[in-house]
Structure formats: C-alpha cells, structure tokens
Amino acid sequence: MNRRQRAKTVIELEPRRATSTETAQAPAELVETDPLYGVALLKMALELKRRQDGSPEEILRDVLARMRLPEDAFRAWLSQQGGLSQMLGGGEG
C-alpha cells in the first residue's frame, strides 16, 4: 500500500427503523400534487410583495380563483406541506 493511500473499510449499516413519532405523523391520505400548485404559491408570493392591502388568505383565494384551482384540494395539499404559514416562512403552522 502506498503512503498516500488509505485502507478502505466497509461498514454495513442497519436499515433505518421508523420511530413512533414518524408513524404517528404520517398522513392518512396523500393528496395528488397538481403542478400548478407551485405556480399558485409563486403567484401568491408575488402578489404579497406587490400588494400591501390584503391578507395572505384573501390573496390566496384570489389567486386560486384566477387560476381556477379547487381551493379545498389546494388546502389539503398545503396542509401536507406544513401549512400556509410555513410556506410563507412564518415557521410552524
């Protein structure tokens, strides 16, 4: 073995086990992701930056109405992602 070479050690890892908190937090039903949901979030962020007169909820409703996206399906997807406040950078929500 050359001076610059190191011996290679192979370590076998145990498969990761799910903890009780991970299994409890798993959503019961996954909502199918529409590619336009990300576009709606981007449009909402741009509207929030541009307009200072509306609340995030009002702006979200306006964007979803203009894009003709179902609000209940979008909100279900949004809750899987951590909620509106987390998407807006407000922490937990």
C-alpha positions as CSV (number, residue, x, y, z in Angstrom):
1,M,0.0,0.0,0.0
2,N,1.3,3.4,-1.0
3,R,1.9,6.1,1.6
4,R,-0.9,8.3,0.3
5,Q,-3.5,5.5,0.1
6,R,-5.7,4.7,3.0
7,A,-7.2,1.3,3.7
8,K,-10.9,1.2,2.8
9,T,-13.2,0.0,5.4
10,V,-16.7,-1.3,4.6
11,I,-19.3,-0.8,7.2
12,E,-22.7,-2.5,6.9
13,L,-25.5,-0.2,8.3
14,E,-28.7,-1.4,9.8
15,P,-31.8,-0.4,7.9
16,R,-33.4,2.7,9.4
17,R,-36.4,2.0,11.6
18,A,-39.4,4.3,11.8
19,T,-39.8,5.9,15.2
20,S,-43.2,6.1,16.9
21,T,-43.4,9.9,16.1
22,E,-42.8,9.3,12.4
23,T,-45.5,6.7,12.2
24,A,-48.0,8.9,14.1
25,Q,-47.3,11.9,11.8
26,A,-47.7,10.1,8.6
27,P,-50.8,11.4,6.7
28,A,-53.6,9.0,6.3
29,E,-54.3,10.0,2.8
30,L,-51.9,11.6,0.3
31,V,-53.3,14.3,-2.0
32,E,-52.2,14.2,-5.6
33,T,-49.9,17.1,-6.4
34,D,-51.0,19.3,-9.2
35,P,-48.0,21.0,-10.9
36,L,-50.0,24.3,-10.8
37,Y,-49.9,24.3,-7.0
38,G,-46.3,25.5,-7.1
39,V,-47.2,28.1,-9.7
40,A,-50.1,29.3,-7.4
41,L,-47.7,29.7,-4.5
42,L,-45.3,31.7,-6.6
43,K,-48.1,34.0,-7.9
44,M,-49.3,34.4,-4.3
45,A,-45.8,35.4,-3.2
46,L,-45.5,37.9,-6.0
47,E,-48.9,39.4,-5.1
48,L,-48.0,39.6,-1.4
49,K,-44.9,41.5,-2.4
50,R,-46.7,43.8,-4.8
51,R,-49.9,44.4,-2.8
52,Q,-49.9,45.6,0.8
53,D,-53.7,45.8,1.3
54,G,-54.8,42.2,1.5
55,S,-54.2,39.4,3.9
56,P,-52.4,36.2,2.7
57,E,-55.7,34.3,2.9
58,E,-57.5,36.8,0.7
59,I,-54.7,36.9,-1.8
60,L,-54.6,33.1,-1.9
61,R,-58.3,32.9,-2.6
62,D,-57.9,35.5,-5.4
63,V,-55.0,33.6,-7.0
64,L,-56.8,30.2,-6.8
65,A,-60.0,31.7,-8.3
66,R,-58.0,33.3,-11.2
67,M,-56.2,30.0,-11.8
68,R,-59.4,28.0,-11.5
69,L,-57.9,25.7,-8.9
70,P,-60.1,23.9,-6.4
71,E,-59.5,25.6,-3.0
72,D,-60.3,22.5,-0.9
73,A,-57.8,20.3,-2.8
74,F,-55.1,23.0,-2.7
75,R,-55.6,23.5,1.0
76,A,-55.4,19.7,1.6
77,W,-52.1,19.7,-0.3
78,L,-50.9,22.7,1.5
79,S,-51.6,21.1,4.9
80,Q,-49.4,18.2,3.9
81,Q,-46.6,20.6,3.1
82,G,-46.8,22.2,6.5
83,G,-49.5,24.8,6.1
84,L,-49.7,28.3,4.7
85,S,-47.6,29.9,7.4
86,Q,-44.7,27.5,6.9
87,M,-44.8,28.1,3.1
88,L,-44.7,31.8,3.7
89,G,-41.7,31.4,6.0
90,G,-43.6,32.0,9.2
91,G,-42.4,28.8,11.0
92,E,-44.8,26.3,12.2
93,G,-48.5,26.5,11.3
